[in-house]
Amino acid sequence: MISRRVTILLGLIAGCIFLLVPWISEVIIGSSYIVDLMVMAMIYGIVALSLNLLLGYMEHASLGHAVYLGISAYTVAICYTKYGMGLLSSSIFGILVGIFAAAIFGLLALRARGVYFLMLTLCLAMMCWGLAYRWVSMTQGDNGISGIPRPEIGGWSLQDINVYYYLVLVVFALCFFCIYTIIRSPYGKTLLGIRESESRMGALGYNCWLHRYICFVLAGAFSAIAGVLFIFFNQFISPSSLEILPNFEVLLMVALGGPGTVVGPFIGSILIIFIKDFISIYTERWLLVLGVAYIVTTMYAPKGVVIYVPIFGGWLVGTGKNILFGRQEKLSGKG
Amino acid sequence: MEKAENKGKSGVQRHLATRPSIDMSEHGYSLKLEDVSKSFAGLKAVKSVSLDVAQGERRAIIGPNGAGKTTLFNLIAGNLRLSTGKIFFQGKDITRLACHRRVRKGLARTFQITNLFAELTVIENMVLGVQALQRTKFVFYRHLSSRQDLYEKAVELLSNVGLEDYKNEVVKNLSYGIQRQIEILLALTGNPSLLLLDEPTAGLSPSETSAMVGLVKKMPPSITILIIEHDMDVAFELVDNVTVLHFGGVIMQGTVEEIKKSHSVQEIYLGAESLKKPRWLGKISEKKSAYKTTTNEVK
């Protein structure tokens, strides 16, 4: 385990690199290509980090987590293009609808556990896809919805990808901090308890269902926030964002990066987004590679890649064991 | 060890003294079961069991394997729904209450198969227990370590029984004997007034068993304890009254002395014959002599 001071230093270095991405991209390849990829990696990073609450801390594998991203993105697009709402109000409405969907789906999906939970969430996600695909009068079906402009914030036009990059970076940092706080809070510990033994949590007086439900809705809320970033980045949404593939990719990001670790899912999302893009230069068989990646991960790195990188050790990774008391030495010193 | 146990006595009692006092004038019992039955798809695991457990009483539930003891515990704790019957706890009907709501009323249980948070450390286990009945458990915007009081209470509970040295150990790395003690300590974190102990000494070595007996004996007299136990020496040392279950029904209920003398109990409890002959009731007199040798072992 490396000391807290070193991890803070590493965090600062990583922060500087993130701030310099637009400049690095310009210098290396002379275009904003890397910035585009990083924006996608951070948007899906938020989704992966929130799925990590379910998968890593509660061991509830959801195969329908990117669907809240799609729902909120669709809501923003529909509100703006069809009902002429403002960009800010449609964004807020989009997030609310995403949370509402998570609240409804949670009621249905949390009745099951394990692989049945996975199947139920997949089933609900496919229903949303079906809705987006067939409800042509509302969603324009296969054609998707286009024509959503990027707003202007305080005189900064987000049409400039570099400006948009910094907006996404700020939102991502906020979400990261929130999820990190949740994990370390008293409530976050109860999720670990439910992972370890739900029957014991019940016997201690916890209403396990309520804790699982709150976690499910919270995770859905972060995914919905990512949806708003997604729609303004792509300025277009089609049913393909609700297919099984993005849902599966998000699950793979968490599995690859390291479920139950703090930074793992984000590392996983960077890896998936960049590898996907790199491979698609050479072949269209990206799905094949995705499948192989999943098999290799589950066989040889079931705890994710980050635990093999010693530099990510300590509290930054925070696997189940050392996550409860990040400041344990201090505590036992007092007590 | 002796010293630690003595020290613990006052500590556990001090901890439990903070429990809100119960008005005993209205009802003299802690737990009351009325005609409780449970069937699993045709198999009647528990057959119309009625039980009165007084406040502060120590009661053992004994019976051969498959008698329905653990099922009965699951019914009382709320892990299973009853098929028929009613359960009252401190004068209130809790038949339809969910598991965690019964815990809030002061009912705690341990498990036959050790059921701890294996990947977490001892202190983390205890903190999860301590915060279970507080509103803190829903706080998601601050660090758990900001609640120093939870941590201190957990440490206090551990030091009462001399286990504070293990607080930073991951539970799955500890010996089985210590895990069983933590199993009971964890049940005590919620200041229960009724404690259900499901075979606390199962699988323990003789020295670990005596440590466990000491732990249970140390509990303050106000706390009602219902205990499933296979080791008769342990059961008779800890309890005043015994209920004997067989094939899901109550065979006998009485003081330790009465149970020790009862031949029918000896028969069903010790005799493998009884399993071959489910309708053993009428046959006791014939078989009496055959069990005399084994009877002595019990005493």
Boltz contact constraints between the chains, C-beta under 6 A:
constraints:
  - contact:
      token1: [A, 182]
      token2: [B, 140]
      max_distance: 6.0
  - contact:
      token1: [A, 184]
      token2: [B, 143]
      max_distance: 6.0
  - contact:
      token1: [A, 185]
      token2: [B, 139]
      max_distance: 6.0
  - contact:
      token1: [A, 185]
      token2: [B, 140]
      max_distance: 6.0
  - contact:
      token1: [A, 185]
      token2: [B, 142]
      max_distance: 6.0
  - contact:
      token1: [A, 186]
      token2: [B, 131]
      max_distance: 6.0
  - contact:
      token1: [A, 186]
      token2: [B, 136]
      max_distance: 6.0
  - contact:
      token1: [A, 186]
      token2: [B, 137]
      max_distance: 6.0
  - contact:
      token1: [A, 186]
      token2: [B, 139]
      max_distance: 6.0
  - contact:
      token1: [A, 186]
      token2: [B, 144]
      max_distance: 6.0
  - contact:
      token1: [A, 187]
      token2: [B, 138]
      max_distance: 6.0
  - contact:
      token1: [A, 187]
      token2: [B, 139]
      max_distance: 6.0
  - contact:
      token1: [A, 187]
      token2: [B, 140]
      max_distance: 6.0
  - contact:
      token1: [A, 189]
      token2: [B, 144]
      max_distance: 6.0
  - contact:
      token1: [A, 190]
      token2: [B, 137]
      max_distance: 6.0
  - contact:
      token1: [A, 193]
      token2: [B, 117]
      max_distance: 6.0
  - contact:
      token1: [A, 193]
      token2: [B, 128]
      max_distance: 6.0
  - contact:
      token1: [A, 196]
      token2: [B, 117]
      max_distance: 6.0
  - contact:
      token1: [A, 196]
      token2: [B, 119]
      max_distance: 6.0
  - contact:
      token1: [A, 197]
      token2: [B, 115]
      max_distance: 6.0
  - contact:
      token1: [A, 197]
      token2: [B, 117]
      max_distance: 6.0
  - contact:
      token1: [A, 200]
      token2: [B, 115]
      max_distance: 6.0
  - contact:
      token1: [A, 202]
      token2: [B, 99]
      max_distance: 6.0
  - contact:
      token1: [A, 202]
      token2: [B, 100]
      max_distance: 6.0
  - contact:
      token1: [A, 203]
      token2: [B, 109]
      max_distance: 6.0
  - contact:
      token1: [A, 204]
      token2: [B, 129]
      max_distance: 6.0
  - contact:
      token1: [A, 204]
      token2: [B, 132]
      max_distance: 6.0
  - contact:
      token1: [A, 205]
      token2: [B, 100]
      max_distance: 6.0
  - contact:
      token1: [A, 205]
      token2: [B, 103]
      max_distance: 6.0
  - contact:
      token1: [A, 205]
      token2: [B, 104]
      max_distance: 6.0
  - contact:
      token1: [A, 205]
      token2: [B, 132]
      max_distance: 6.0
  - contact:
      token1: [A, 205]
      token2: [B, 133]
      max_distance: 6.0
  - contact:
      token1: [A, 205]
      token2: [B, 190]
      max_distance: 6.0
  - contact:
      token1: [A, 206]
      token2: [B, 100]
      max_distance: 6.0
  - contact:
      token1: [A, 206]
      token2: [B, 132]
      max_distance: 6.0
  - contact:
      token1: [A, 207]
      token2: [B, 100]
      max_distance: 6.0
  - contact:
      token1: [A, 320]
      token2: [B, 119]
      max_distance: 6.0
  - contact:
      token1: [A, 324]
      token2: [B, 124]
      max_distance: 6.0
  - contact:
      token1: [A, 325]
      token2: [B, 145]
      max_distance: 6.0
  - contact:
      token1: [A, 327]
      token2: [B, 145]
      max_distance: 6.0
  - contact:
      token1: [A, 331]
      token2: [B, 145]
      max_distance: 6.0
  - contact:
      token1: [A, 331]
      token2: [B, 151]
      max_distance: 6.0
  - contact:
      token1: [A, 335]
      token2: [B, 151]
      max_distance: 6.0
  - contact:
      token1: [A, 335]
      token2: [B, 152]
      max_distance: 6.0
  - contact:
      token1: [A, 335]
      token2: [B, 155]
      max_distance: 6.0
